[in-house]
Amino acid sequence: MPAQSHDSVSPVLIAGAGPSGLALALWLARAGVRPRIIECQPARPATSRAIAVQARTLEFYRQLGIADEVIAQGLRLEALNFWVAGHRLTRLPFGEVAGGKSPYPFILMLAQDQHERLLEQALGRAGVTVERGVTLENFEVAGQGIQAQLALPDGQRELCRARYLAGCDGARSLVRHGLKAGFPGGTYAHLFYVADLDARGPGADGELHVALDEAGILAAFPLKGDAAAPPGEGRVRLIGTIRTAPTADVTGQDAEGGTSLRTWDDVDKGVLARVGSRCATSAGSRRTTCITAWWIGFAKGPFSLWATPRTSTAPWAVRA
């Protein structure tokens, strides 16, 4: 049986070091509260995952003094284009909609791994370190706060007492399950793909391009790439639907119960023509099912759940 280490006491225990947990820790540190933030993963993920930072988030970051640093690492997305059958119908500059309403009238394209790195660096400057490889195993109410059992990287167990426990531990949140809080949403019937690639043409001009027609949904999001690339060339993230019959159900399991993998070969190579472009090279693809999650904040006694409204993807991935 693993050895039991000594007890610890913290004003706030944050489970999960994604953007929500890191931002919460930053706000607490700014308010003079020194939180303890733990993350079960031993290292920060190196995959991009989410890529968009909204204007309201940047306004909060300005209050924390990190907005300029975050913006410098991303790509400003300043317009949305709609396409049908390979023809651009209209272009909507965000500045015309948000001008005068926000100092940041754009969407910032920033890969989540880079986003988390910036937040963790800012948190480190505030004197708080993310404890990686530490897993929240269970918790219970204890007096005016909570008592949580943590599994440490060396195999020991620790009892942590805190006034509050914040669950920022994702779609499979142990805190949410422990509180028996719901996770409303549903699974899309369609099979979606996500692919990061190099592209050429009007759909690779640093703006968002969306095609909505009988061929299905396609969105081409710009990614920050080579600054020296000529106009009309750049990296994009495609999100769209696969129209051919899937070889596995939407849970990602084939008939034998194994994981069914998909590659860029399963996607129509002419897909970019729908936004006036063509593929240069494929950087990878992912087969995803999507579950929409709309809970933002929930509090019950000394517990709280934190997340951002988003679409949660469950990828069965291969890299091309």
N, C-alpha and C positions, 0 to 999 in steps of 0.2 A: 504494500500500500504506500502511495507517495507520501513523503514527509510533509508535515504541516508546518508552514513558516509562521512567523509572528503576525499578529493582527496589525492593521493599519487603519488610519482615520483620515477622511478627506471631506471637505465641504460638499463637493459635487463629483460624482463618478460618471464619466462619459464613456459609454461602450460604443466604439466605432470611430475610426479616424478617416472617414470620407469627408467630402466638403461640408456636410451638415455638422458633423462632430467637431471638425477643425474650426469652423466659423463660430460655433457656440463657445468653444474653449477660448477663442480670441476675444469674444465679447465679455466673457466672465473675467478674463485676465485684465481687460481694459477697465472693468468695474472694481478691480481690486480683489477679486475672488480667484484663488489659485485652484483650478480644477485638476483632477486626475483623469487623463484620457488614455484608454487602452484600445488595442487593436489586435485581433486574433491572428491576422496575417503577419508573418515574420518580416516581410519587406513590402515597401510601397509597390502596388501593381504598376507594371510598365506598359499596360495597354491603355488606349485613349478613352474608350467607352463614351461617356457623354462629351459633347464638344461645344455646347452653347452656354454663354453666361449672359443673363438678361440685364437690361439697364437698371432695374431696381436693385439687383445684387451689386452692381457697380456703385450705386449710390450708397449702399451700406458700407461697401469697402472704402469709399471716400471718407466716411466717418472713422474708419479704423486706420486710415492713413496708408492704405496699400493699393488704392485704385490705379494710380499711374503705373505702378510696378506690374500689376496684373495685365493692364491694357498693353503694355510694351511687349509682353510675351505672346500676345494673341493677334488675331486678324479681325479688323473691323468689317462687319457685314452690314452694308448700308442700303441694300435694295433687294427687293423680291421680284422675280420675273415669273409670269405664268405662261405656259406653253400648251398648245393643243395640236396634235398630229404633226409635230415637228416645226410648228410656226409659233413665234412669240406673239402673244396677244397683248400683253401690257407689262409695264414696269412700274413698280411702286417704291419710290425712295422713302426710306424710313424717316428721314429728316423732315419730309413734308407732313408726316403724321405726328411725329414726336417733337418737332422743333418747338422750343419754348417750354416743353413739359418736362424735359430731363436734360441734364448736362451731358448725357450719353445717349444720343438719338441713334443708336445702332445696337446690333447684337454682336457680342464678342465671341469669335470662334477660338476656343482654347481647349485643347485636349485635357481630359480629366486628370491624367497622370501629372501633367505640368501644373494644372490648377492646384492639385493637392500638394505638390512640392512647394509652390509659392506660399500657400497657407501654412504649411508646416514650418517653413523657414521663418515666417512672421511670428508664429507661435513660439518658436525657439528664442527669438529676440525678446519675447515677453517673459522668458524664463520658464516655459512649460515644455516638457519633452514628451513626445508620444511614446508610450510603452508598447513596443511591438512584440508579438508572440505571446501576449497575455489574453487568455480567453475567459469571458464571463460564463460560468457554468450554471449557477443558480442564484437566486436572491429571495429575500423575504423582508417583511416589515419588521423593524426592530426599534421599539421606543418611538422617538420622534423622527426616525430616519429609516434607513435600510441596512441590511447586512448582506453582502454578496460574497460568494466563493469564487475565487479566481484561480485558474491554472496558469502557472508560471512557465517560462521557457525551459527551466531546468527540471521540470517535473514536479516541483513542490506545489502545494496548495496554500492559498492565503485568504484569510477572512478580512474583507475590507468593509469598514463601516463608513457610511456617508449620510449627509442630511438629505441629499437628492441623488437619484439615479436617472440619467438621461439616456434613452435608447436611440442611438444613431447607427444601429447595426443592420440596416438594410431590409430588403424585402422579407428575409427569413428571420427577422428580429427575435431574438430570445426574449427580450424585454416585452415586446408586443405579445408574444405567445404566453408569457407568464402572466400578463395582465388580462389575457383573453380578449384583447381588442381586435376588432375585425380588420380585414384588408380588402375592402370592396373593389370589384373590378371584374374583368372577364378576359378570356383568351380569344384573340382574333382568329377567325376561321381561315384566313389567308396565310400563306407561307411567305415570310419576308426575308430579304437578304440585306446585308450591310457589306459594302465593299469600299475600300480605300484604294484609289488609283490615280495615275497621271492621265490627264485628258487634254485635248486640244479642241478649240472652237469657242463659240459664244457662251457655252455652258461652263467654261473654265475661266471666267473673267473676274473671279473674286466676289461674285454675288450669288444669292440663292436662286435656284431655278427649280420650278415645280411643274410637272406635267400631270394633268388630270384629264384623262380621256378613256375611251373604251379599252385601251391597252393596259389599264391599271394605274396605280399610283407610282410616281417616280419623283424623288427629290434629290437634287445635287447640291450638297453643302460645300462651300470652299474650305480648304484647309491651308494653314500656313505652310508654305514650301520654300523653294529656292527663290530668293529675292531677285536673282538675276535672270529668271525665266522670262522669255519674251512675252508680249501681250497675247492673250488667247491661249496660253498654256499654263497649267497649274494642277495642283493636287485637289481632288474632290472626294467627298464621301457620298456614295450613292446609297439610298434607302428605297427599296421598291418591292414589288410583289413578283414571285415566281409563278408563272401561269401554267406551267406543265404540272401534271399530276404528281404529287409528292410520293416518295417511296416510303415515308414513315408518317405517323400521325403527328399532330402538332406538339406532342410532348417530347418529340425528338427520339423516340424509341422505335426500332424496327421490329419485325415480327419475332426475332429471336431475343428481343429485350436488350440488344446492344444499341449503342449510339449510332445514328445514321448521319454521316457527314456529307456536306455538300461543298462544292468548289465553285470557282468562277465559271467553270465549264457549264454549270447548270443555269447560267444567266444568259439571256439573249445578248450576243455581242453588239447588236445594233441598238441596244437600249439607249445609249447616249445620243443617238440621232434624234430622239424625241425632244432634246433640248439643244439641237443644232451642233452637236459635238461628236467626237469619237474617242475611243479608248487608246491611250498610248501604251501603258503597261499596267498590269494588275498587281496591287500590293497585297491583296488578300481578300477573303470573303468570309462571311459568317452566316450560318443559318440560324434564324431567330424565331422564337415565338414571343409575343408581346403581351404584357399585362399592365393595364393602365392603373396607376396608383395616384390617388388624389388627396391622401391625408397629408397635412402639413404639420400640425402640432396637436398634441393631446396630452392632457395632464390629469393625473389621478393621485391624490395624496403626495407622497414624496417622489412619484415617478412621472416621467414625461417621455414622449416619443417625438422625434424630430426627423423630418425629411423634406424634400422639395417636390412639388408636383412634377411628375415625369412619366415617361414610359419605361417600364422595367423590362430589359431584354435578357433572355436566357439563351446565350449562344452555345451552339455546338460547332466549334470552330476548326477550320484548317487554314493554314497560311499557304498561299500559292508561291 
